[in-house]
């Protein structure tokens, strides 16, 4: 019984034809390309902050850490730094 992988697939080197551009043609074509920056059409809507207070250090933070013991250690360190700065850990 033939498998799906037994079908004949052309090698990419065999797919090149005489009509394809040569590397020299592609290099010469690059000289006529002028890069331009895209202009944004849509304006970003400012995100509304939903918090109990806007005063830094008075907000509540919930932290959860996934991963290995190194990630947990980093999370504990960050929680300690935030608590020292006045944030309430919930």
Buried (B, 14 or more C-beta within 10 A) or exposed (E): EEEEEEEEEEEEEEEEEEEEEEEEEEEEEEEEEEEEEEEEEEEEEEEEEEEEEEEEEEBEEEEEEEEEEEEEEEBEEEBEEBEEEEBEEE
